[in-house]
Amino acid sequence: MIPLPDGRQAGVLTESGEAPPASLAAVDDSLGADAALRRLRQGETLIWTGDFPNGRHLLAAMKRRLGRTGPADAAKSPAALWRDDRARTGRTAEVLGRLLVVIEPDGRLMTRRAPQSEVAVRLAWGLTDHPRIVSLNNLLGALSAAEWTRKGIEIEGLGGRLTPRYGVFSPTRSAYVELARRLDVSGRSLLDVGCGTGILAFVLLQAGARSAVGTDLEPRAIECARENAERLGLSDRFEACEADLFPAGVRADRIIFNAPWMPEAPRTRLDRSVFDEAGGTLARFLTQAPRHLEPGGKAALILSDLPERLGLRDPGAVEALASEAGLRVEQHHEVAASQRRSRQVSDPLHGPRAAERVRMFVLGRA
């Protein structure tokens, strides 16, 4: 708990585990973007008390200023350019993350013209008996996610709408589902590792899988997957449990893992869906998978090849790790990736991103 400018004590909501601020300074509509950036860059932590739309506009103005970059160094390797870009986005997130708002115990915001936030706060972080502070940037993400939760989203290949949640990896790229549907699951049990919303398990249950267990490290994902299973009428064949990759004692005919593909350290809880420091999670999955396969079972690993194209992982490294774990590649499928930045010709990494492929390795015991 830390003291607020009004004398109350507040908890801290964070997605990246940074230390709580030592002190807070209240700011309002009189603060401009340049002055705000200067103070934030000097290490101050600011509590927004002004008009809520003005706070949102201030945040957007600072993002525009921080987003201005010079031309990329053509002599740098793709890996170096990628790391430069990630370091720049990390610095931006760190600076913007120090512009905070106060959430009341019931989830409301007391700033002028604030939107209704109770549902978004409850879905993202739950409610408490004391006020909390959170970055305005994260709060806007929670408000946006709550709207997607209310509406649901249509996923090609899924019968029914999927309901995403804040803090849970959302299946915005159709490549994963397209590849998963190529896995033969008819009448077989399934283990969906890192299930997130549960999308792959649900698609495969609708394709004929007998039953499915989904695992995830993120409690919000487990709750999200259970709610989706209920809405889709699949809860009698789906179970979700919190686990680091594999639940103890569970074996299945088919295992599927849409793995984090970038072998770099995650910065936030949600980052764990994409970033895997030194490929440690990938290596553990391949090492442990044979112990969780029923006789004759197959493990399907879905993974982008962008790290190979950037020079962050050696070509053939995934296949070599599988072989060391006593697995052999029985099938290999791939489709073109589709992401917004791959269409930005001005991006210094346009080439690797435009060429990216998402692969599915179907593995059996050697």
CORNORFEN-V116899 format. One line per field, one symbol per residue. ss: DSSP state (2 for helix, 1 for strand, 0 for the rest). burial: + if it has 9 or more other C-alpha atoms within 8 Angstrom, else -. Layout:
ss: ???
burial: ???
//
This chain:
ss: 011000001111000000000000111000002222222220000111000222222222222222000000000002222222222222222222001111100000000000000222222220000001111222222222222222201100000011000000000000222222000000001111100000222222220000111111002222222222222000000111110000000001111111000100000002222010222222222222222211111111111102222200000022222222001111111111000222200000022222201111111110
burial: -+++----++++-----------++++++---+--++-++---+++++++++-+++-++-+++--------------++-++---------+--+++++++++++++++-+--+--++++++++--+--++++++++++-+++-++-++--++----+--++++++++-----++++++++---+--+++++++++++++++++++++++++++++++-+++-+++-+++-+-++-+++++++-+++---++++++++++++++-+-++++++++++-+-+++-++++++-++---+++++++++++++++++-----+-+++-+++++--+-++++----+------++-+++-++++++++++-
//
